[in-house]
Each structure stands twice: as C-alpha cells, then as structure tokens.
C-alpha cells in the first residue's frame, strides 16, 4: 500500500528553489545536497492533501515556515560552500 503523504516543508522548499530560479541554474547533484542539508535543519510536517494545508493554514503560519526555510537554506549554502572550498 502506498500512502499519499508529503512533508510540507519539502514541498515549500521546492517551490522556493523554483521561484528563485535555482532549480534551473545549479547542477542536480548540488541541488540534491542543498535540499537534504536544508531539510535536515527543519521540522517535519506531514500532510495528506496540499489543498487542505492551503485552506487551514493562516498566512502568518505560512510566512513563518517560509522564513524558516530561507534561514535554513542560507546556512546550507554556506555549509556546502565551505565544504567545496576545503576540497580546493
């Protein structure tokens, strides 16, 4: 049996990466690493239907989640950059 559930932070992160144009700019391996490092800093919030989440979530809560993602994304980019600099 396959359950139709998703981590909402993952969905929002992919939306942000797409909005920022990073999905088209950066190599796939780097994007995978960036997504993993970013998501590992965030809580997990599973949802069944995204439509339900959009309906029941207030704007303040969604903005707080986006802010958490942007902060984690910034830390992740710095972390990955330092790792790449160490290899050079």
C-alpha positions, 0 to 999 in steps of 0.5 A: 500500500502506498500512502499519499503523504508529503512533508510540507516543508519539502514541498515549500522548499521546492517551490522556493528553489523554483521561484528563485530560479535555482532549480534551473541554474545549479547542477542536480547533484548540488541541488540534491545536497542543498535540499537534504542539508536544508531539510535536515535543519527543519521540522517535519510536517506531514500532510495528506492533501496540499489543498487542505494545508492551503485552506487551514493554514493562516498566512502568518503560519505560512510566512513563518515556515517560509522564513524558516526555510530561507534561514535554513537554506542560507546556512546550507549554502554556506555549509556546502560552500565551505565544504567545496572550498576545503576540497580546493 
